Amino acid sequence: MRNLTWIIFLTLCTPVTQSIAQLVFHNESQRISADTISLMWAKADFIQSQYKKKNIACLRMDVVLVNTQTYLLPDGRFDVFVWQGGNWKNLYKKGFHGYNTGAKKFIFNNKLCSFGGTGFWHDHGDIIYFDPMKGEWELVVSSGNIPGGVAFLQDNMLCIKGKSCYDVALDTKKIKMYQQCPIPVDKEISHNLNTFEFSSYAVNLDMGLAFDKKNHNYATFDKKQFAVQGTELLHPNHLLLINKDSLIVYKKPMQAIKAVALSTFAANHFSYHGVNMYKTPLFILFAVSILLFSMVILWFRYSRDPEVQETSQHLELEPALHPLIQSFLTHQNSQLSADKLDQLLGISDISSQDTLRYKRAQLVKEINGHYEKSKGKHLIHRIPNQNDGRKYVYEIKP
C-alpha cells in the first residue's frame, strides 16, 4: 500500500473522550511514504489535543501539498502548519481566527485557498488565500451572497452546488449563477466538513450526494454503503486515504480495513438523475421572467403607498446577548477610533490594510444589521472626525 498516492481523511472527533479531528491528506505526487504519513498523523493528533486543552473546537484538518511543501490546515482556524524536520510548524503570524468553520480548502495556482465557512452568526461565500511571506490570509473574491453548498474544483472554476448553483472563475473572479439546480436537499449545506473531493467526483456524506465533474451530473446514494465493518466511515479510529478516484480506510497503526474504487462504487450505488446542471430550459427562463416582473410591480406598490407597508416581527435573540454587541454596549455614547474599534472586533492583528478595512466594514454591517432587527436602528455609526476631516470615528449610540 505504500506506493499509492494518498489523500488522508481522519474522522470527526466526538465531544467525549476522542481528541482526534478528521484529517484529509492530499498526496498526489506520491512523494510521501506510509511511515511519514503515520508520523504526520500522530503529530496532527498532538495539535488537536492542544486545541482541546484550550477548548477550541476543530472537526477537520486538511493536509495539502504545494510544490515541495506539505501543509496542515485545521478547520475553524487560520493556522497554517508546514512540515519541517519531522514536525508541524505554524506559519500564521496573526491572532485573528474565525469565519472559516466548515470551509472548503483547496489549491489554485500553487496557492492555499479557502472558500466560505461560518463565524459568529454569519455564513459567507468569500474566497481567501494564504500569503506565506506575510503569514496571513488575503481576500481573493468577495462573494458573501453565495450560500453554502458542496464545493469542488473543476479546471479554473470553484463549483458550489446546493439549493442554488454557482461557478466562481478563480482567474477572472467572475461569479455565475445557474437558474436550474435541481439538487434534492431540504436545507442549505452550510459547510463542507463531510465533503470529499476525488479526481472525477465530489461526495457529501451528510446528504448522500455525489457530483460527476466530467458530465456535470449529480447522483444520490445510500450513506450506509460507506460504512466500514458496520461502523460509520467517519470514525475517530479510522484514517481514510484516497488515491485520485479510490479510497482506502485505515485504522491505527496503518492497518487497511477497506478499499473502494469510486468508479465501481458509482456504477453499483449511484442513482443518477440525468440532469445537466448547466442547461436552463426555456420554460424556466419564462417563469423567472414573469416572477421578476411581478416582484417589480409589488416593489413599486409597497414603496409608494405607506399604508400598505407592514412592520415585520423578528423572533431573534436580544442583541445584548451576543458577546460582540454586549462589548460595544459598554462603550455606549462614546466615539471610538478605528484602532479601538478593531481591538473590540478582534481584528487588530491583521496587517494588510485592504483586508483590515474589508473585515471592519463587514463586521460593522453585520452587527448593525443584527441590532436593527431587534431595536430598529443601528448601533455603530461612522462619522467624520471633528479634529481631522480626513479620518472617521465610530460612535456607539444604542
Residue pairs with C-beta under 8 A, 6 or more apart in sequence:
1 34
1 241
1 248
1 256
2 33
2 34
2 35
3 30
4 30
4 241
4 243
4 248
5 27
5 28
5 29
5 30
5 243
5 244
6 25
6 27
6 32
6 37
6 241
6 242
6 243
6 248
7 24
7 25
7 26
7 27
7 28
7 240
7 241
7 242
7 243
8 23
8 24
8 25
8 27
8 37
8 41
8 63
8 239
8 240
8 241
8 242
9 22
9 23
9 24
9 25
9 196
9 238
9 239
9 240
9 241
9 242
10 20
10 21
10 22
10 23
10 24
10 41
10 44
10 61
10 236
10 238
10 239
10 240
11 20
11 22
11 233
11 234
11 235
11 236
11 237
11 238
11 240
12 21
12 22
12 59
12 60
12 193
12 194
12 234
12 236
13 19
13 20
13 21
13 22
13 48
13 58
13 59
13 236
14 236
18 236
19 45
19 48
19 49
19 52
20 45
20 48
20 236
20 237
21 44
21 48
21 58
21 59
21 60
21 61
21 74
21 75
22 59
22 60
22 61
22 193
22 234
23 41
23 44
23 60
23 61
23 62
23 63
23 239
24 60
24 61
24 62
24 63
24 105
24 196
24 240
25 37
25 40
25 62
25 63
25 241
26 62
26 63
26 64
26 65
26 107
27 37
27 63
27 65
28 65
28 244
29 65
31 65
32 40
32 65
32 70
34 254
37 241
37 254
38 253
38 254
39 86
40 63
40 70
40 72
40 83
40 88
41 239
43 86
43 87
43 88
44 61
44 63
44 72
44 88
47 61
47 72
47 74
47 81
47 88
48 58
48 61
48 74
51 57
51 58
51 74
51 77
56 76
56 77
57 76
57 101
58 74
58 75
58 76
58 77
59 75
59 76
59 101
59 102
59 193
60 74
60 75
60 193
61 72
61 73
61 74
61 75
62 72
62 73
62 75
62 105
63 70
63 71
63 72
63 73
64 70
64 71
64 73
64 105
64 107
64 112
65 71
66 107
66 110
66 111
66 112
67 110
69 82
69 83
70 82
70 83
71 80
71 81
71 82
71 83
71 112
72 80
72 81
72 82
72 83
72 88
73 79
73 80
73 81
73 105
73 112
73 114
74 81
75 100
75 101
75 102
75 103
75 193
76 97
76 98
76 100
76 101
76 102
76 117
77 97
77 100
78 92
78 94
78 96
78 97
78 100
78 136
78 137
79 90
79 92
79 97
80 90
80 91
80 92
80 112
80 130
80 132
81 88
81 89
81 90
81 91
82 88
82 89
82 91
83 89
91 130
91 132
91 135
92 130
92 135
92 136
93 134
93 135
93 136
94 135
94 136
94 349
94 350
94 351
95 346
95 349
96 346
96 347
96 349
96 350
96 359
98 119
98 120
98 346
99 117
99 118
99 119
99 120
99 122
99 124
99 126
100 114
100 116
100 117
100 118
100 119
100 128
101 117
101 118
101 119
101 191
102 116
102 117
102 118
102 148
102 190
102 191
102 192
102 193
103 114
103 115
103 116
103 117
103 191
103 192
104 114
104 115
104 116
104 151
104 152
104 158
104 192
104 195
105 112
105 113
105 114
106 113
106 114
106 115
106 151
106 153
106 158
106 197
107 113
108 129
108 153
108 156
108 158
108 170
109 170
111 129
111 130
112 129
112 130
113 127
113 128
113 129
113 130
113 140
113 170
114 127
114 128
114 129
114 130
114 137
115 125
115 126
115 127
115 151
115 158
115 160
115 168
115 192
116 123
116 124
116 125
116 126
116 146
116 148
116 151
116 160
116 191
116 192
117 123
117 124
117 191
118 124
118 190
118 191
120 322
120 324
120 366
121 322
121 366
121 370
122 366
123 147
123 148
123 190
124 144
125 143
125 144
125 145
125 146
125 147
125 148
125 160
125 166
126 139
126 141
126 142
126 143
126 144
127 139
127 140
127 141
127 143
127 158
127 168
127 170
128 137
128 138
128 139
128 140
129 137
129 138
129 140
130 136
130 137
130 138
131 137
131 138
134 351
134 352
136 350
136 351
136 352
136 355
137 355
138 352
138 354
138 355
139 354
139 355
139 358
140 170
140 173
141 168
141 170
141 173
141 175
142 358
143 166
143 168
143 175
144 362
146 160
146 164
146 166
146 168
146 175
147 162
147 163
147 164
147 188
147 190
148 160
148 162
148 188
148 189
148 190
148 191
148 192
149 160
149 161
149 162
149 163
149 164
149 165
149 166
149 188
149 189
150 160
150 161
150 162
150 189
150 192
150 195
150 202
150 204
150 207
150 209
150 211
151 158
151 159
151 160
151 161
151 192
151 195
151 202
152 158
152 159
152 195
152 197
152 202
152 211
152 213
153 159
153 197
154 213
156 169
156 170
156 171
157 167
157 168
157 169
157 170
158 167
158 168
158 170
159 165
159 166
159 167
159 211
159 213
160 166
160 167
160 168
161 181
161 183
161 209
161 211
161 218
161 277
162 181
162 183
162 185
162 188
162 189
163 181
163 183
163 185
163 188
164 177
164 178
164 181
165 177
165 178
165 180
165 181
165 183
165 277
166 175
166 176
166 177
166 178
167 175
167 176
167 178
168 174
168 175
168 176
169 175
169 176
178 277
178 278
178 280
179 280
179 284
179 285
179 288
180 275
180 277
180 279
180 280
180 281
180 284
181 277
182 273
182 275
182 277
183 209
183 218
184 209
184 220
184 273
185 207
185 209
189 204
189 206
189 207
192 204
193 206
194 204
194 205
194 206
194 234
195 202
195 203
195 204
195 205
196 202
196 203
196 204
196 205
196 240
196 242
197 203
198 242
198 244
198 245
198 247
198 262
199 244
199 245
200 212
200 213
200 214
200 245
200 262
200 263
201 210
201 211
201 212
201 213
201 245
201 262
201 266
202 210
202 211
202 213
203 209
203 210
203 211
203 262
204 210
205 223
205 226
205 233
205 234
208 220
208 221
208 222
208 223
209 218
209 219
209 220
209 221
210 218
210 219
210 220
210 221
210 266
210 270
211 217
211 218
211 219
212 218
212 219
212 266
212 272
215 276
216 276
216 277
216 278
217 272
217 273
217 274
217 275
217 276
217 277
218 272
218 273
218 275
218 277
219 266
219 270
219 271
219 272
219 273
220 270
220 271
220 273
221 269
221 270
221 271
222 269
225 265
225 269
226 233
226 260
227 233
228 235
228 238
228 249
228 257
228 258
229 257
229 258
231 238
233 240
233 249
237 251
237 252
238 249
238 250
238 251
238 257
239 249
239 250
239 251
239 252
239 254
240 247
240 248
240 249
240 250
241 247
241 248
241 249
241 250
242 248
245 261
245 262
245 263
246 259
246 260
246 261
246 262
247 258
247 259
247 260
247 262
248 256
248 258
248 259
248 260
249 256
249 257
249 258
249 259
249 260
250 256
250 257
251 257
301 308
302 308
302 309
314 373
314 374
316 370
316 373
316 374
317 374
318 374
319 325
319 370
319 371
319 374
319 375
319 379
320 326
320 329
322 370
324 344
324 345
324 363
324 367
325 367
325 370
325 371
325 379
327 344
328 344
328 367
328 379
328 380
328 396
329 379
329 396
329 398
331 344
331 396
332 396
332 397
332 398
333 396
333 397
334 395
334 396
335 383
335 393
335 394
335 395
335 396
336 344
336 393
336 394
336 395
336 396
337 393
337 394
338 360
338 391
338 392
338 393
338 394
339 348
341 360
341 364
341 380
341 394
342 348
342 350
342 356
342 360
345 359
345 360
345 363
345 364
347 356
347 359
347 360
347 363
350 356
350 359
364 380
364 382
364 394
367 379
367 380
368 378
368 379
368 380
371 377
371 378
371 379
372 378
375 398
378 397
379 396
379 397
379 398
380 394
380 395
380 396
381 394
381 395
381 396
381 397
382 392
382 393
382 394
382 395
383 392
383 393
383 394
383 395
384 391
384 392
384 393
385 391
385 392
385 393
